[in-house]
């Protein structure tokens, strides 16, 4: 027993020594490759990806809840003011500023953000929620700045790795011995460059904020309005949000034109925001590489 105890002490001492001597180089390496590690945990298969509304309608309440969709009573209710032919979608997008909302409005809007983060598939839901709040908060340094918000999200993720040694070494091992996924090279021709799934979450929040709820509310709105009419309304929302983010064109094509085609395709899918973002990725400088590379 005494020998075993001494052996354990020696092993523990060696581990602490290795931790102190190699930890810093590992950390530097992790920071340098944080983009790939970030992609692996923030850009990884949203729960609703490729799930059509027809498929969604066949799911039970418990299955829907497991996907991260809000199933609270009234979750399928939407803002009926948007049915008015004269409803100003652009003005509603401009009003998506947490710093100017009353307590009720803020509470409801935060629910939309929480659902967008929950359905994203990320392992770090709280960090994503924080990033989304920043984009829609006029008092935040990342307000309406997709690129800055993603950079901040990356930094917060790396800081979390630094504070969680065991998690860090698990990630460091993946970095040293390879990942299951190979991502596109870090090209950058466009002035705006963000991950498809992060951008999709932002579009989901904007759409939900105007419609008045998350996935279920959007589904109800499409059913009530009809796909053709709903496409026009949601296109106006997505276009207005893209412009607020500084996105005016995609490879020289006006963003309104591109968004119109994107939404027509996206409204077949339960994750409308991600479907829009993936469509943009299919039209940008580096097509279908998982990044949106676009010019302002």
Rosetta blueprint (number, residue, H / E / L):
1 X L
2 X H
3 X H
4 X H
5 X H
6 X H
7 X H
8 X H
9 X H
10 X H
11 X H
12 X H
13 X H
14 X H
15 X H
16 X H
17 X H
18 X H
19 X H
20 X H
21 X H
22 X H
23 X H
24 X H
25 X H
26 X H
27 X H
28 X H
29 X H
30 X H
31 X H
32 X H
33 X L
34 X H
35 X H
36 X H
37 X H
38 X H
39 X H
40 X H
41 X H
42 X H
43 X L
44 X L
45 X L
46 X L
47 X L
48 X L
49 X L
50 X L
51 X L
52 X E
53 X H
54 X H
55 X H
56 X H
57 X H
58 X L
59 X L
60 X L
61 X H
62 X H
63 X H
64 X H
65 X H
66 X H
67 X L
68 X L
69 X L
70 X L
71 X L
72 X L
73 X L
74 X L
75 X L
76 X L
77 X L
78 X L
79 X L
80 X H
81 X H
82 X H
83 X H
84 X L
85 X L
86 X L
87 X L
88 X L
89 X H
90 X H
91 X H
92 X H
93 X H
94 X H
95 X L
96 X L
97 X L
98 X H
99 X H
100 X H
101 X L
102 X L
103 X H
104 X H
105 X H
106 X H
107 X H
108 X H
109 X H
110 X H
111 X H
112 X H
113 X H
114 X H
115 X H
116 X H
117 X H
118 X H
119 X L
120 X L
121 X L
122 X L
123 X L
124 X L
125 X H
126 X H
127 X H
128 X H
129 X H
130 X H
131 X H
132 X H
133 X H
134 X H
135 X H
136 X L
137 X L
138 X L
139 X L
140 X L
141 X L
142 X L
143 X L
144 X L
145 X L
146 X H
147 X H
148 X H
149 X H
150 X H
151 X H
152 X H
153 X H
154 X H
155 X H
156 X H
157 X H
158 X H
159 X H
160 X H
161 X H
162 X H
163 X H
164 X L
165 X H
166 X H
167 X H
168 X H
169 X H
170 X H
171 X H
172 X H
173 X H
174 X H
175 X H
176 X H
177 X H
178 X L
179 X L
180 X L
181 X L
182 X L
183 X L
184 X L
185 X L
186 X L
187 X L
188 X L
189 X L
190 X L
191 X L
192 X E
193 X E
194 X E
195 X E
196 X H
197 X H
198 X H
199 X H
200 X H
201 X H
202 X H
203 X H
204 X H
205 X H
206 X H
207 X H
208 X H
209 X H
210 X H
211 X H
212 X L
213 X L
214 X L
215 X H
216 X H
217 X H
218 X H
219 X H
220 X H
221 X H
222 X H
223 X H
224 X H
225 X H
226 X L
227 X H
228 X H
229 X H
230 X H
231 X H
232 X H
233 X H
234 X H
235 X H
236 X H
237 X H
238 X H
239 X H
240 X H
241 X H
242 X H
243 X H
244 X H
245 X L
246 X L
247 X L
248 X L
249 X E
250 X E
251 X L
252 X L
253 X E
254 X E
255 X H
256 X H
257 X H
258 X H
259 X H
260 X H
261 X H
262 X H
263 X H
264 X H
265 X H
266 X H
267 X L
268 X L
269 X E
270 X L
271 X L
272 X H
273 X H
274 X H
275 X H
276 X H
277 X H
278 X H
279 X H
280 X H
281 X H
282 X L
283 X L
284 X L
285 X L
286 X L
287 X L
288 X L
289 X L
290 X L
291 X E
292 X E
293 X E
294 X E
295 X L
296 X L
